[in-house]
Every structure is written in structure tokens, then in C-alpha cells.
Amino acid sequence: MLDLLKTSLTEAPIIKRGEYYYFIHPISDGVPILNPELIVEVSDHILEIADTDVDRILTVEAMGIPIATALSLKTGIPLSIVRKRKYELDGEVKLSQSTGYSNGELYINGIVKGDRVLIVDDVISTGGTLHALVKALQDIGAIICGIIVVIERGDGSSKLAKLGIDVTTLVKIDVDANGVSIVGELDG
């Protein structure tokens, strides 16, 4: 199960910036190449575990888009993308996000009170982006039916769990000078 994903992760190149080891992977970076077989494997697996009785699939720009698009195409559920720029549409909601490596604003459009949403993203590390997104959706009055993230690195998921925010991740990894190690995966 998730053999392509796990193999591609353990073969991912590693670069060091300061004291931090980054993994370069098609799901999280879109490089060196994002093969359709990998998108199909990941999206099929998500469909096995996700509540798809939702009004919208929601993802954050940019690398959640390929997986969320595949899910939308397979289910016919509309997709909304939380963007990094303002459009000034009626009902647009601004949220501030802070991660381990960046701060910025994100903008939600097309989600209204009572909408049932499935959040899908590529990676969780600190949980900063998802925390801000969940709070903004709660303020809107949207109903979060699930949060599924492909790759977990770090303690962001456990931090969110302590706040009552459940995140399902497909694989959990560690990264060091020797590369990526798979340290956990979703059962089932």
C-alpha cells in the first residue's frame, strides 16, 4: 500500500539549508517530475479513507492542488483553493499563517456558512497553516468533515491534536543527512 509514495520518498534528494535538512519530492515540491501514477496512488488511497459527503474539497496553494484536483475529478466534488493573493471578492476571508519557515497571508473564497469541506494538503510540519485555516473555517461557519495530509514531518499533527484538530496523514517521515526514513503510515 502506497508503495510508489514510500519508495519515492526514500529516494528523494536531500539538501541542507543552515541546520535543516529538506527533502525534495514531487508531492511537496512538484520537482523533479510529478508522475501521474503517484497522483493516482495517493488520491485513490485518500478516497478509501475520506468522508466524501462534502460540498467542497479545499486545499492550500500550491502543492495540495494536484492531489485535490485528482480527488475533484474522481468524485465530481467542486474544489476551492486557498490562495496566497487577495482577489477582493465578496465574502473573501483573510487569514494569517505562520510556519517553521515562512509567514504570510492566505485568502479563502467560495466557502460559506454551512459548507461541508474536506481539507487536503501535501505536507504538515509545524501545523501553522492548518491551524490558521481551521480557525478561519470555523469563523466562517463551515463544517470540516476531515483533514487529510499526504506527508507528515515534525510535530504539527500532534500539536493540532492537542487543540482538538484531527489530521489524518498517509505517511510520517524523518529527514536527516542520510535521507528520508518512513517512520509511520496509516493503517488500512
Wavefront OBJ file of the C-alpha trace (Angstrom):
o trace
v 0.000 0.000 0.000
v 1.319 3.410 -1.050
v 4.382 1.691 -2.445
v 5.127 4.380 -5.042
v 4.848 7.118 -2.436
v 7.084 5.367 0.095
v 9.706 4.420 -2.496
v 9.766 7.919 -3.966
v 10.191 9.414 -0.505
v 13.098 7.170 0.466
v 14.760 8.032 -2.857
v 14.146 11.794 -2.527
v 17.164 14.092 -2.738
v 18.116 15.948 0.437
v 19.527 19.446 0.667
v 20.769 21.190 3.781
v 19.947 24.822 4.458
v 21.529 26.000 7.658
v 20.926 23.200 10.134
v 17.739 21.973 8.441
v 17.562 19.056 6.023
v 14.958 19.492 3.277
v 13.629 16.659 1.183
v 12.794 17.434 -2.450
v 9.784 15.447 -3.586
v 7.174 15.604 -6.363
v 4.237 15.709 -3.906
v 5.703 18.529 -1.816
v 7.660 20.446 -4.456
v 6.483 19.354 -7.901
v 10.060 18.541 -8.875
v 11.888 16.844 -10.365
v 8.723 15.392 -12.002
v 5.246 14.566 -10.735
v 4.222 11.284 -12.327
v 0.509 10.593 -12.816
v 0.893 7.133 -11.239
v 1.903 8.745 -7.957
v -1.074 11.128 -8.014
v -3.416 8.223 -8.787
v -1.989 6.080 -5.962
v -2.275 8.862 -3.397
v -5.717 10.098 -4.491
v -7.132 6.545 -4.644
v -5.865 5.922 -1.117
v -7.416 9.151 0.141
v -10.754 8.161 -1.394
v -10.632 4.883 0.554
v -10.470 6.747 3.877
v -12.122 10.130 3.297
v -15.642 11.290 4.022
v -16.723 12.444 0.561
v -20.179 13.582 1.635
v -18.935 17.153 1.310
v -19.737 20.306 -0.640
v -16.111 21.238 -1.340
v -12.648 19.834 -1.432
v -10.344 22.534 -0.059
v -6.591 22.836 -0.424
v -3.923 25.464 0.112
v -1.865 26.812 -2.769
v 0.323 25.354 -4.204
v 1.269 21.703 -3.836
v -2.042 20.458 -2.488
v -3.551 21.375 -5.853
v -2.544 18.261 -7.870
v -3.968 15.831 -5.295
v -7.090 17.918 -4.651
v -7.694 18.232 -8.408
v -7.460 14.462 -8.840
v -9.948 13.997 -5.992
v -12.319 16.540 -7.525
v -12.149 14.839 -10.927
v -12.762 11.391 -9.420
v -15.684 12.482 -7.218
v -17.275 15.394 -9.063
v -16.947 17.476 -5.870
v -16.029 21.121 -6.555
v -12.573 22.301 -5.491
v -11.711 25.548 -3.707
v -8.121 26.699 -3.416
v -6.918 28.880 -0.563
v -4.720 31.363 -2.379
v -1.685 33.426 -1.447
v -3.097 36.549 -3.027
v -6.122 38.717 -2.494
v -8.929 38.790 -5.073
v -11.281 41.130 -3.165
v -14.349 39.031 -3.973
v -17.459 39.270 -1.816
v -17.046 37.017 1.213
v -13.272 36.664 0.865
v -11.672 35.751 4.193
v -8.071 36.633 5.008
v -6.043 34.501 7.368
v -2.505 34.883 8.628
v -0.359 31.792 8.683
v 2.958 31.114 10.333
v 5.047 28.060 9.619
v 8.527 26.982 10.573
v 9.946 28.747 7.539
v 7.511 31.489 6.459
v 4.774 33.895 7.455
v 2.110 35.339 5.231
v -1.497 35.872 4.377
v -3.845 33.439 2.689
v -7.283 34.105 1.219
v -10.351 31.867 1.233
v -13.016 32.348 -1.429
v -16.084 30.292 -2.247
v -16.689 28.835 1.223
v -19.776 29.936 3.160
v -21.511 29.118 6.416
v -22.769 25.528 6.449
v -20.453 24.284 3.684
v -19.130 20.806 4.420
v -15.431 20.694 3.478
v -12.697 18.102 3.142
v -9.266 19.683 3.568
v -6.450 18.025 1.618
v -2.799 19.096 1.683
v 0.624 17.822 0.711
v 2.733 18.209 3.877
v 2.305 19.082 7.530
v 5.357 20.022 9.557
v 4.628 22.701 12.198
v 0.843 22.740 11.698
v 0.789 26.543 11.456
v -1.026 26.754 8.134
v -3.656 24.153 9.021
v -4.279 25.725 12.419
v -4.950 29.132 10.842
v -7.121 27.545 8.140
v -9.238 25.560 10.598
v -9.814 28.654 12.744
v -10.850 30.710 9.696
v -13.238 27.975 8.513
v -14.758 27.754 11.978
v -15.222 31.544 11.989
v -16.984 31.286 8.604
v -19.230 28.558 9.998
v -18.041 25.853 7.608
v -18.169 22.226 8.729
v -14.828 20.435 8.497
v -15.549 16.802 7.610
v -11.919 15.741 7.517
v -8.328 16.840 7.135
v -6.037 14.556 5.153
v -2.364 15.304 4.550
v -0.126 13.109 2.418
v 3.210 13.576 4.245
v 3.797 14.319 7.927
v 7.158 15.626 9.051
v 7.621 17.053 12.507
v 5.172 17.508 15.347
v 2.487 19.653 13.707
v -0.118 16.898 13.654
v 0.330 16.129 17.347
v 0.235 19.860 18.214
v -3.071 20.182 16.372
v -4.444 17.061 18.073
v -3.871 18.747 21.441
v -6.079 21.584 20.171
v -8.809 19.144 19.162
v -7.949 19.220 15.444
v -7.655 15.728 13.993
v -5.361 15.333 10.999
v -5.053 12.065 9.108
v -1.681 11.601 7.433
v -0.756 8.892 4.961
v 2.935 8.609 5.846
v 5.138 10.060 8.562
v 8.787 10.709 7.795
v 12.031 11.808 9.374
v 14.734 13.525 7.371
v 18.431 13.701 8.173
v 21.773 13.693 6.365
v 21.177 10.068 5.350
v 17.858 10.820 3.633
v 14.169 10.222 4.258
v 13.003 7.465 6.596
v 9.403 6.275 6.773
v 8.593 6.154 10.497
v 4.855 5.576 10.284
v 1.971 5.066 7.909
v -1.791 5.000 8.003
v -3.180 1.510 8.538
v -5.920 0.313 6.225
l 1 2 3 4 5 6 7 8 9 10 11 12 13 14 15 16 17 18 19 20 21 22 23 24 25 26 27 28 29 30 31 32 33 34 35 36 37 38 39 40 41 42 43 44 45 46 47 48 49 50 51 52 53 54 55 56 57 58 59 60 61 62 63 64 65 66 67 68 69 70 71 72 73 74 75 76 77 78 79 80 81 82 83 84 85 86 87 88 89 90 91 92 93 94 95 96 97 98 99 100 101 102 103 104 105 106 107 108 109 110 111 112 113 114 115 116 117 118 119 120 121 122 123 124 125 126 127 128 129 130 131 132 133 134 135 136 137 138 139 140 141 142 143 144 145 146 147 148 149 150 151 152 153 154 155 156 157 158 159 160 161 162 163 164 165 166 167 168 169 170 171 172 173 174 175 176 177 178 179 180 181 182 183 184 185 186 187 188
